[in-house]
Amino acid sequence: MGDTLEATLLVDGAVVECRLAETQSKENFEYQGRIATTVPKQAEASLTNAMDLDNIVALSHRGGCSFAEKSDRVGAAGAIALILVNTDDEHIFPAAKDSAIPIIAVRSRDGQLLEQATEITLVIETKPCTLKLLCDALKTSKVTQIDFSSCGLGSLAMEILSDYVHHATGAIARL
């Protein structure tokens, strides 16, 4: 129940939903500035615009090679993070645990916004795990029962939830 990293992406001031890959990079990160699309677009070969990627966030499209290969290429060119555009409008969680730079994934339609963006803001920050916060709160509150009668659940659901809270708080108290 450790802390988690979460990403926030703003494109010309508008929030864009994104997914953060699990990588070696575990530090808080903040960037505001321009973005450059890799050439080739899928970063599947040597980058002909490597000099344009130094100290900025790179944008690459899914396909052509693995996420790790894309990350290695843009990282070697000096990019500080990689935004990966999916081929459709579904979210993906890129797998690139060995990546030294953060990798963020966005949907296809958001990739189009990014390609036209004048400025992006990317923030990656450590946040406490929600379950850990709940467990800590229950430990300190000594709660053994909760009244769910006002939440619109049926009596069976309320009984199950109340029993669960009673047993869960007992287990948490023993942690």
C-alpha atoms as one frame of an Amber mdcrd trajectory, in Angstrom:
protein
   0.000   0.000   0.000   2.680   2.483  -0.993   2.416   5.818  -2.665   1.579
   6.081  -6.352   2.709   8.396  -9.135  -0.002  10.252 -11.020   0.265  12.378
 -14.155  -1.587  15.537 -15.104  -1.356  16.814 -18.671  -2.519  20.235 -19.866
  -2.536  21.071 -23.557  -2.840  24.802 -24.192  -4.470  25.058 -20.755  -7.019
  22.240 -21.227  -6.780  19.016 -19.219  -6.102  15.922 -21.337  -6.706  12.503
 -19.821  -3.553  10.401 -19.831  -2.062   7.216 -18.415   1.340   6.998 -16.781
   3.493   3.964 -17.545   5.383   2.202 -14.806   9.033   3.094 -15.455  12.285
   3.414 -13.538  11.534   7.105 -13.148   9.914   7.482  -9.709  10.530  11.170
  -9.048   8.148  14.090  -9.094   8.397  15.941 -12.382   7.094  19.217 -13.773
   7.490  20.588 -17.276   5.951  23.530 -19.056   6.909  24.290 -22.621   6.754
  23.033 -26.148   6.457  19.503 -27.467   8.066  18.008 -30.571   6.849  15.045
 -32.612   9.498  12.472 -33.419  10.641  11.937 -36.996   9.851   9.225 -37.924
   6.457   9.607 -36.279   6.583   6.166 -34.594  10.244   6.541 -33.548  10.906
   3.112 -35.055  14.267   4.138 -36.558  17.023   6.668 -35.956  15.472  10.057
 -35.189  16.219  12.598 -37.893  15.073  15.413 -35.604  17.026  14.316 -32.513
  18.422  17.830 -32.044  14.839  19.170 -31.682  14.114  16.839 -28.742  16.812
  18.000 -26.328  15.380  18.970 -22.928  11.725  18.858 -24.009   8.863  16.348
 -24.053   8.784  14.163 -27.169   5.596  12.972 -28.872   5.564   9.634 -30.681
   2.847   7.422 -32.124   2.199   3.794 -31.249   3.465   1.112 -33.617   6.642
   0.271 -35.481   8.621  -0.808 -32.386   8.249  -1.418 -28.660   7.522   1.320
 -26.145  10.953   0.702 -24.618  12.693   1.247 -27.972  10.816   4.533 -28.482
  11.757   5.641 -24.969  15.410   4.715 -25.503  15.585   6.670 -28.773  13.982
   9.861 -27.470  15.899   9.627 -24.188  19.189   9.317 -26.081  18.215  12.454
 -28.012  17.838  14.316 -24.710  14.034  14.264 -24.299  12.938  14.462 -20.668
   9.676  12.520 -21.162   7.721  10.709 -23.867   4.059  11.114 -24.689   2.819
   8.112 -26.620  -0.256   8.460 -28.869  -2.427   5.354 -29.179  -3.669   4.282
 -32.613  -7.315   4.535 -31.524  -9.372   6.377 -28.936  -8.812   3.829 -26.174
  -6.460   4.324 -23.256  -3.443   2.064 -22.918  -0.932   1.534 -20.155   2.458
   1.336 -21.875   4.773  -1.355 -20.565   8.326  -0.049 -20.354   9.634  -0.710
 -16.859  13.232  -0.197 -17.965  12.596   3.306 -19.317  14.738   5.982 -17.701
  12.251   8.743 -18.618   8.538   9.048 -17.833   6.128   7.731 -20.475   2.582
   9.047 -20.739  -0.052   7.549 -23.044  -2.957   9.444 -24.622  -5.806   8.557
 -26.970  -5.614   9.173 -30.717  -7.847  12.259 -30.646  -5.690  13.810 -27.915
  -2.605  13.157 -30.031  -4.048  15.453 -32.657  -4.412  18.203 -30.035  -0.829
  17.664 -28.910   0.535  17.918 -32.445  -1.082  21.362 -32.762  -0.271  22.534
 -29.227   1.692  25.686 -28.571   2.368  24.743 -24.940   1.943  21.765 -22.667
   2.222  21.307 -18.939   3.089  17.862 -17.635   3.143  17.189 -13.905   3.973
  13.839 -12.362   3.619  13.724  -8.613   3.602  11.230  -5.798   0.236  10.785
  -4.139  -0.690   8.560  -1.218  -2.500   5.363  -2.143  -6.257   5.792  -1.526
  -6.500   2.462   0.282  -3.627   3.487   2.556  -5.397   6.755   3.389  -8.611
   4.860   4.208  -6.774   2.333   6.370  -4.919   5.084   8.230  -8.180   6.944
   8.829  -9.903   3.803  10.103  -6.963   2.989  12.396  -7.065   6.368  14.086
 -10.851   6.693  14.233 -11.511   3.363  15.983 -14.625   2.963  13.799 -16.274
  -0.430  14.203 -19.628   0.274  12.535 -20.862   2.616   9.857 -24.479   3.542
   9.170 -25.167   3.257   5.431 -28.910   3.935   5.755 -28.781   7.323   4.019
 -26.831   6.159   0.954 -29.775   4.580  -0.891 -28.651   0.967  -0.651 -31.009
  -1.855   0.195 -30.972  -3.368   3.672 -28.984  -6.436   2.563 -26.274  -4.273
   1.007 -26.149  -2.112   4.135 -25.784  -5.204   6.320 -22.979  -6.585   4.142
 -21.125  -3.242   4.140 -21.518  -2.829   7.891 -20.215  -6.367   8.503 -17.316
  -5.719   6.140 -16.348  -2.499   7.918 -16.565  -4.232  11.297 -14.304  -7.110
  10.193 -11.951  -4.911   8.147 -11.375  -2.444  10.969 -10.569  -5.333  13.301
  -7.983  -6.606  10.817  -6.584  -3.108  10.275  -6.257  -2.552  14.021  -4.030
  -5.639  14.164  -1.668  -4.243  11.451
